[in-house]
Amino acid sequence: MDKQWYVVNTYSGHENNVKEKLDMRLKSMHMEQHILRVVVPEEKIVETKNGVTKEKVKKLFPGYILIEMDMSDEAWYIVRNTPGVTGFIGSSGKGAKPVPLLPSEVDKILNRMGMSRIELGNELKENDKVKIISGAFENMYGVVESIDIKAQKLTVLIDLFGQSTPVEVGLNEIEKA
């Protein structure tokens, strides 16, 4: 299963309704293994107006949701035909499947929301092999030695000059190998 992140266009203001409908369809059609996560990109902001401080939830991209999925014909059909969905971003139409987001693009959006592309514990565990995709050790492979869930950091053992060396990397700097 090759899961990737895609952007889906919805009617503006209906993002949460589309997420709920999609979640219900996934359960009723037993597609949870193909469509893994549906995320409405939003962030909490604090506004002070007339001396009153309020916390609000602001949509980062009104009219769009992110979906982590395996782009099978069946999963693609289910998402496209969910009420409120107007289409995938990155598709030329005419039955062409969309282009997925790059991992770096997904990381920027999810990090802003306090989330991660990789689920610690479920998807990534100690002794798993990873590839470092950014930073000083970019394009190097290593093995996860330890995971700090709160800090969203990993200690990865990489091979430097023939010796196993521990380096600390952020969750957004690696991908599972």
CORTA-V220136 format. One record per pair of residues at least 24 apart in sequence whose C-alpha atoms are under 10 Angstrom apart, sorted by sequence separation. I is the first residue (numbers start at 1). J is the second residue. D is the distance in Angstrom with one decimal. If there is no record, write none. Layout:
i=I j=J d=D
i=I j=J d=D
//
This chain:
i=15 j=39 d=9.2
i=16 j=40 d=6.8
i=40 j=64 d=7.3
i=41 j=65 d=6.4
i=64 j=88 d=9.4
i=73 j=97 d=9.0
i=132 j=156 d=9.1
i=142 j=166 d=9.1
i=144 j=168 d=9.9
i=147 j=171 d=9.4
i=15 j=40 d=6.5
i=39 j=64 d=9.4
i=40 j=65 d=4.8
i=41 j=66 d=7.2
i=64 j=89 d=9.0
i=72 j=97 d=9.6
i=131 j=156 d=9.6
i=142 j=167 d=9.4
i=15 j=41 d=9.2
i=39 j=65 d=5.8
i=40 j=66 d=6.4
i=71 j=97 d=8.1
i=121 j=147 d=9.0
i=130 j=156 d=8.2
i=132 j=158 d=9.6
i=38 j=65 d=7.1
i=39 j=66 d=5.1
i=40 j=67 d=8.9
i=71 j=98 d=8.9
i=120 j=147 d=8.0
i=129 j=156 d=8.9
i=130 j=157 d=9.7
i=131 j=158 d=9.7
i=38 j=66 d=5.9
i=39 j=67 d=6.3
i=71 j=99 d=10.0
i=120 j=148 d=9.3
i=121 j=149 d=9.0
i=126 j=154 d=9.3
i=128 j=156 d=9.5
i=129 j=157 d=9.5
i=130 j=158 d=9.7
i=37 j=66 d=8.1
i=38 j=67 d=4.6
i=39 j=68 d=8.4
i=71 j=100 d=9.3
i=104 j=133 d=8.9
i=120 j=149 d=7.1
i=126 j=155 d=9.4
i=127 j=156 d=9.1
i=3 j=33 d=9.8
i=5 j=35 d=9.9
i=8 j=38 d=9.9
i=37 j=67 d=5.7
i=38 j=68 d=6.5
i=103 j=133 d=9.3
i=104 j=134 d=9.1
i=119 j=149 d=9.8
i=126 j=156 d=9.2
i=127 j=157 d=9.4
i=137 j=167 d=8.8
i=3 j=34 d=7.8
i=4 j=35 d=9.7
i=5 j=36 d=9.8
i=7 j=38 d=10.0
i=36 j=67 d=7.6
i=37 j=68 d=5.0
i=38 j=69 d=8.8
i=69 j=100 d=9.7
i=1 j=33 d=8.9
i=2 j=34 d=9.2
i=3 j=35 d=8.3
i=4 j=36 d=9.6
i=5 j=37 d=9.0
i=6 j=38 d=9.8
i=7 j=39 d=9.8
i=35 j=67 d=7.3
i=36 j=68 d=5.5
i=37 j=69 d=7.2
i=68 j=100 d=9.4
i=120 j=152 d=8.7
i=137 j=169 d=9.2
i=142 j=174 d=9.8
i=144 j=176 d=10.0
i=1 j=34 d=7.9
i=3 j=36 d=8.2
i=5 j=38 d=9.5
i=35 j=68 d=6.1
i=36 j=69 d=5.6
i=67 j=100 d=9.8
i=68 j=101 d=9.9
i=136 j=169 d=9.7
i=141 j=174 d=9.3
i=143 j=176 d=9.9
i=34 j=68 d=8.6
i=35 j=69 d=4.2
i=36 j=70 d=8.2
i=120 j=154 d=10.0
i=135 j=169 d=8.4
i=140 j=174 d=9.7
i=141 j=175 d=9.7
i=142 j=176 d=9.9
i=143 j=177 d=9.6
i=34 j=69 d=5.5
i=35 j=70 d=6.3
i=66 j=101 d=9.5
i=134 j=169 d=9.2
i=135 j=170 d=9.5
i=138 j=173 d=8.4
i=139 j=174 d=9.4
i=141 j=176 d=9.6
i=142 j=177 d=8.9
i=33 j=69 d=8.4
i=34 j=70 d=5.0
i=35 j=71 d=8.4
i=116 j=152 d=8.3
i=134 j=170 d=9.5
i=137 j=173 d=9.5
i=138 j=174 d=8.9
i=141 j=177 d=7.7
i=32 j=69 d=9.2
i=33 j=70 d=8.3
i=34 j=71 d=7.7
i=35 j=72 d=9.5
i=115 j=152 d=9.4
i=132 j=169 d=8.1
i=31 j=69 d=9.9
i=34 j=72 d=7.6
i=68 j=106 d=9.9
i=114 j=152 d=9.7
i=132 j=170 d=9.5
i=134 j=172 d=8.4
i=135 j=173 d=7.1
i=132 j=171 d=9.6
i=133 j=172 d=8.4
i=134 j=173 d=5.2
i=135 j=174 d=9.7
i=34 j=74 d=8.9
i=35 j=75 d=6.7
i=66 j=106 d=8.8
i=132 j=172 d=9.2
i=133 j=173 d=5.4
i=134 j=174 d=7.3
i=34 j=75 d=6.4
i=35 j=76 d=9.2
i=132 j=173 d=5.8
i=133 j=174 d=5.3
i=134 j=175 d=9.9
i=33 j=75 d=9.8
i=34 j=76 d=9.6
i=131 j=173 d=8.6
i=132 j=174 d=4.4
i=133 j=175 d=6.8
i=31 j=74 d=8.7
i=32 j=75 d=9.6
i=35 j=78 d=9.6
i=66 j=109 d=9.6
i=130 j=173 d=10.0
i=131 j=174 d=5.5
i=132 j=175 d=6.5
i=15 j=59 d=9.2
i=31 j=75 d=7.2
i=35 j=79 d=8.9
i=66 j=110 d=9.7
i=130 j=174 d=6.4
i=131 j=175 d=5.4
i=132 j=176 d=8.8
i=130 j=175 d=5.7
i=131 j=176 d=6.2
i=132 j=177 d=9.2
i=13 j=59 d=9.2
i=15 j=61 d=9.8
i=18 j=64 d=9.9
i=19 j=65 d=7.9
i=29 j=75 d=9.9
i=129 j=175 d=9.0
i=130 j=176 d=4.5
i=131 j=177 d=5.5
i=15 j=62 d=7.7
i=16 j=63 d=10.0
i=18 j=65 d=8.6
i=19 j=66 d=9.6
i=31 j=78 d=9.0
i=129 j=176 d=6.4
i=130 j=177 d=4.5
i=14 j=62 d=8.9
i=15 j=63 d=6.3
i=19 j=67 d=9.5
i=61 j=109 d=9.9
i=128 j=176 d=7.7
i=129 j=177 d=5.5
i=12 j=61 d=9.3
i=13 j=62 d=6.8
i=14 j=63 d=7.2
i=15 j=64 d=6.7
i=16 j=65 d=8.7
i=26 j=75 d=9.0
i=29 j=78 d=8.9
i=60 j=109 d=8.6
i=68 j=117 d=9.0
i=128 j=177 d=8.1
i=12 j=62 d=5.7
i=13 j=63 d=6.5
i=14 j=64 d=9.2
i=15 j=65 d=6.5
i=11 j=62 d=8.7
i=12 j=63 d=4.0
i=13 j=64 d=9.4
i=14 j=65 d=10.0
i=120 j=171 d=9.0
i=124 j=175 d=9.4
i=9 j=61 d=9.9
i=10 j=62 d=8.6
i=11 j=63 d=5.5
i=12 j=64 d=7.6
i=26 j=78 d=8.2
i=60 j=112 d=9.4
i=119 j=171 d=9.5
i=124 j=176 d=7.4
i=9 j=62 d=9.2
i=10 j=63 d=4.9
i=11 j=64 d=8.1
i=25 j=78 d=7.8
i=26 j=79 d=9.2
i=60 j=113 d=9.3
i=118 j=171 d=7.3
i=123 j=176 d=8.6
i=9 j=63 d=5.8
i=10 j=64 d=5.6
i=25 j=79 d=9.0
i=117 j=171 d=8.2
i=118 j=172 d=8.2
i=8 j=63 d=8.4
i=9 j=64 d=4.7
i=10 j=65 d=7.4
i=116 j=171 d=7.2
i=117 j=172 d=7.5
i=8 j=64 d=5.6
i=9 j=65 d=6.7
i=22 j=78 d=8.2
i=116 j=172 d=7.1
i=118 j=174 d=8.9
i=7 j=64 d=6.6
i=8 j=65 d=5.4
i=9 j=66 d=9.1
i=22 j=79 d=7.0
i=25 j=82 d=8.0
i=115 j=172 d=10.0
i=117 j=174 d=10.0
i=118 j=175 d=7.8
i=7 j=65 d=5.9
i=8 j=66 d=6.2
i=21 j=79 d=9.9
i=117 j=175 d=9.1
i=118 j=176 d=8.4
i=6 j=65 d=8.5
i=7 j=66 d=4.8
i=8 j=67 d=7.3
i=22 j=81 d=9.6
i=6 j=66 d=5.7
i=7 j=67 d=6.4
i=22 j=82 d=6.4
i=111 j=171 d=9.6
i=5 j=66 d=6.6
i=6 j=67 d=5.3
i=7 j=68 d=9.0
i=18 j=79 d=9.7
i=21 j=82 d=7.0
i=22 j=83 d=8.5
i=111 j=172 d=8.0
i=5 j=67 d=5.5
i=6 j=68 d=6.4
i=21 j=83 d=7.4
i=22 j=84 d=9.7
i=110 j=172 d=9.4
i=4 j=67 d=8.1
i=5 j=68 d=4.3
i=6 j=69 d=7.6
i=19 j=82 d=9.5
i=21 j=84 d=8.8
i=22 j=85 d=9.5
i=3 j=67 d=9.8
i=4 j=68 d=5.4
i=5 j=69 d=6.3
i=6 j=70 d=9.9
i=18 j=82 d=7.3
i=107 j=171 d=8.9
i=108 j=172 d=8.4
i=3 j=68 d=6.4
i=4 j=69 d=5.6
i=5 j=70 d=8.7
i=6 j=71 d=9.2
i=18 j=83 d=6.9
i=19 j=84 d=9.5
i=107 j=172 d=5.8
i=3 j=69 d=4.9
i=4 j=70 d=6.4
i=5 j=71 d=9.5
i=17 j=83 d=9.1
i=18 j=84 d=5.8
i=19 j=85 d=9.7
i=106 j=172 d=9.2
i=107 j=173 d=8.8
i=2 j=69 d=8.0
i=3 j=70 d=4.2
i=4 j=71 d=7.8
i=17 j=84 d=7.9
i=18 j=85 d=6.9
i=42 j=109 d=9.1
i=1 j=69 d=9.1
i=2 j=70 d=5.5
i=3 j=71 d=7.1
i=41 j=109 d=7.3
i=42 j=110 d=9.4
i=104 j=172 d=7.7
i=1 j=70 d=6.2
i=2 j=71 d=7.7
i=3 j=72 d=9.7
i=15 j=84 d=8.1
i=41 j=110 d=7.7
i=43 j=112 d=7.4
i=44 j=113 d=8.4
i=103 j=172 d=8.5
i=104 j=173 d=8.6
i=1 j=71 d=8.9
i=2 j=72 d=9.4
i=14 j=84 d=7.0
i=15 j=85 d=8.9
i=42 j=112 d=8.6
i=43 j=113 d=5.7
i=103 j=173 d=9.6
i=1 j=72 d=9.2
i=8 j=79 d=8.4
i=9 j=80 d=9.6
i=14 j=85 d=9.2
i=39 j=110 d=9.1
i=41 j=112 d=8.9
i=42 j=113 d=6.6
i=43 j=114 d=8.8
i=103 j=174 d=9.5
i=8 j=80 d=8.5
i=10 j=82 d=9.8
i=11 j=83 d=9.7
i=12 j=84 d=9.2
i=41 j=113 d=7.2
i=103 j=175 d=8.5
i=10 j=83 d=9.0
i=11 j=84 d=5.9
i=40 j=113 d=9.8
i=10 j=84 d=5.5
i=11 j=85 d=6.9
i=9 j=84 d=8.7
i=10 j=85 d=4.5
i=11 j=86 d=7.0
i=9 j=85 d=6.0
i=10 j=86 d=5.3
i=8 j=85 d=7.0
i=9 j=86 d=5.5
i=10 j=87 d=7.3
i=8 j=86 d=7.6
i=9 j=87 d=5.3
i=10 j=88 d=9.0
i=8 j=87 d=5.9
i=9 j=88 d=5.9
i=7 j=87 d=8.9
i=8 j=88 d=4.4
i=9 j=89 d=6.6
i=7 j=88 d=6.0
i=8 j=89 d=5.8
i=6 j=88 d=7.4
i=7 j=89 d=5.5
i=8 j=90 d=9.2
i=6 j=89 d=7.5
i=7 j=90 d=7.9
i=6 j=90 d=8.5
i=8 j=98 d=9.6
i=7 j=98 d=8.8
i=6 j=98 d=7.6
i=7 j=99 d=9.1
i=6 j=99 d=7.4
i=7 j=100 d=7.7
i=5 j=99 d=9.2
i=6 j=100 d=4.9
i=7 j=101 d=7.5
i=4 j=99 d=9.5
i=5 j=100 d=5.6
i=6 j=101 d=5.8
i=4 j=100 d=6.2
i=5 j=101 d=5.6
i=6 j=102 d=9.3
i=3 j=100 d=9.5
i=4 j=101 d=7.4
i=5 j=102 d=7.9
i=4 j=102 d=8.6
i=5 j=103 d=8.1
i=4 j=103 d=8.4
i=7 j=106 d=10.0
i=5 j=105 d=9.5
i=6 j=106 d=9.1
i=5 j=106 d=7.2
i=4 j=106 d=9.6
i=5 j=117 d=9.0
i=4 j=117 d=9.7
//
